[in-house]
Amino acid sequence: MSDLRVALVTGGSRGIGAAITTTLARDGIHVAAGYSKGQDAAEELAAKLGAEGLSVSAHQGNVGLPEDCQRVVEEVLARHGRIDYLINNAGVTVDKTVRKMTVDDWHAVLRVNLSGAFYMTKAVLDHMLARGSGRIVNISSAIGDSGGIGQANYAASKSGLFGFTKSLALETARKGITVNCVTPGFIETDMVAAVPEEILKTIVARIPVGRLGQGSEIARAVKFLVDDEAGYITGSVLAVNGGLEM
């Protein structure tokens, strides 16, 4: 078994996921960064952090497929002997109004964003229960609270993580496992960069602190929740959104 604690971060090679991978690795944790596509980006991040003397590995798998989740978990356990933290971060968007959204568009987003968190948790839960410890953090979105035009599938998936978090937290609270949710607002990522400039200006104008968030700010919230001293926090939904919901 590895002497380092091990975190499995889905979607861990880009955007918020890359920030979480970087922050946890710099805290002395081995990070198994999951990715579905973009092998080059995943391997580049692992190599970059490895050059800093940090411990990161890249693992390909689609969280929307339960067999992939099981395989990735078994791969990480075979290499490192433990998984202390699971960060369910992987997510996709297929934005269309409900009128134009197809059944396939609906299921494509729910399968990754919501079912993916369930599949990955199922794959790792018996290991955490056997060890009597674990931290699970689900990455939701402010859109799960507010909704968004053209984002019914995305909002439903992210809102669903709230109920999943609280139910799992109740089931595991006396078994050494905490389950929490981090809800980012508008964060400076490739996804947000694709928003037209005029629309982005109206979004920023709604944020009380007057700017987009950084991936590192979400990562610090995750780091706080997986810490040993956060053991009395479970079933919580932590908003990191610059005051957007006030």
CORFENWO-V419793 format. One line per field, one symbol per residue. ss: DSSP state (2 for helix, 1 for strand, 0 for the rest). psi: psi as a letter, one per 40 degrees, with the letter a starting at -180 (. if undefined). burial: b if it has 9 or more other ideal C-beta (glycine too) atoms within 8 Angstrom, else e. Layout:
# CORFENWO-V419793
ss = ???
psi = ???
burial = ???
This chain:
# CORFENWO-V419793
ss = 000001111000002222222222220001111110002222222222222000011111000002222222222222220000111100000000000000222222222222222222222222222220011111100022220000022222222222222222222200001111111100100222200022222222220000001022222222222202220000001111000000
psi = iidiihhhhifeeibddddddddddeeehhhhhiidifdddddddddddddeeihhihhhiheehddddddddddddddeeihdhhhgdhiiighiiddehidddddddddddddddddddddeddddddefiihhhhhaiddddeihhefddddddddddddddddddddedeeehihihhgibhigiddddehidddddddddehdefiiiidddddddddddeidefeehieihhhgeeede.
burial = ebebbbbbbbbbbbbbbbbbbbbbbeeebbbbbbbbebbebbbebbeebbeeeebbbbbbbebbbeebbbbbbebbbeebebbbbbbbbbbeebebeeeebeeebbebbbbbbbbbbbbbbbbbbebbbebeebbbbbbbbbbbeeeeeebbbbbbbbbbbbebbbebbeebbeeebbbbbbbbbbbebeebeeeeeeebeebbeebeeeebbbbbbbbbbbbebbeeebeeebbebbbbbbebee
